[in-house]
Amino acid sequence: MSTPRCTAVILATAAGLVLAPVAMGIGPSDFAVNIPDGPTQMGPPAGFDPTKNCTPPLPSLGSTTPPTGVYTCPGTYQWSDSATPMTGTVTVVSTGQQGTIALRCDWNLTNTMTVAVDFSKNPLSPTSSVSGFSGTGGQACSWEIKVGASSLMGTLTGTATLDQPSPQTGRFTGNLSILVVGGTGDYANAAGSGSMVQSQEFPFPTPEAPALPGLPTGGGAPGGLPPGISIPGQASMERALMTAVATQAGSSMQIRLRTGKPKATFLVPSGIITSTTKWKTHMSAAPKSRCAMTATKGGKTVKLGTRSSGSTGTIVGSSYAPAVLAKAGGTGNWRLRASCTKAGSTFAARPATLKLRK
């Protein structure tokens, strides 16, 4: 199964940037970025069934009322995932050099998918389609770009929206802020900020579902819906969000680089976070930093572990933090902090607040 693809262009411009004697060989510069293995897990969870909320209500099995016309069936679900890996390639536009990009992304979305079941043309063989698709929530990613022996790393944080630009396609759009936390080689001591607009479209397949027991083929006897009707099921809606992206347009990423001190920051996706949200403690830090992470609420402090950012700049915890914090101190606002060291120097991570709800 092929997967969505994200295409972006990174524009890095100098702001008094002096990184290394050979820095101008690869940067600041323009990068063309292609990420062919975008997120594929935005489908509904097990048990999601919008046909329970149709307008008008679908006839139940055993009903003497035959189905007729168009039934509109909406359903809403939460989707979250932590540190989803994505990889791609970069090209330095000014020099033609090739490199790679690696991301770890957190997602926290509330999605609504509406399915239309049309019995008007043939009551024994209705047609099904996605008649409405929308969503909103948070996206937060750590990333590393490598060109030759040099690397640049940082974060992407912001909002993500889902909509349906046509009856056949859905669209994902991310409006994200960029923070550079550090780098190596030509990008040693790099800092900076920027923005990214991410856009990708994907086609919807025709929803499918197993036949339901009921009237014999051809109708005529009461007892329920006839066999062969196509009421959309969970698997078909998942496939709608996992189908390959046919085209990419409108994605861009702009970074303004400068020299600076090493940084570290937490990545917490916006949106509703409960004890069941799949979010692991996730940080981006200058390479080869070691950070001790804690969460506090009132007089309660929970240690979230001490980990190294290694050479990639990414730190990910081993367990889902909302479940750990809910068990240790309940819901409410937890303040996330970290003390980091790098090459004998100590610096504090940019703190964050995790708003844990019931």
Secondary structure, DSSP 4 states (H G I P E B T S, - for coil): -----EEEEEEEEESS----TTGGGT-S-EEEEEESS-----SPPTT--GGGG-BSPPPPTT-SSPP-SEEEEEEEEEEEEEEEEEEEEEEETTT--EEEEEEEEEEEEEEEEEEEEE-SS-TTS-EEEEEEEEEEEEEEEEEEEEETTEEEEEEEEEEEEEEEEETTEEEEEEEEEEEEEEEEGGGTTEEEEEEEEEEEEEEPPPP--PPPP-SPTT--S-SSSPTT-----HHHHHHHHHSPP----S-EEEEEEEE----EEE----S-EETT---EEEEEESTT-EEEEEEEETTEEEEEEEEE-TTTTEEEEEEEHHHHHHHHH-SEEEEEEEEEEETTEEEEPBPEEEEEE-
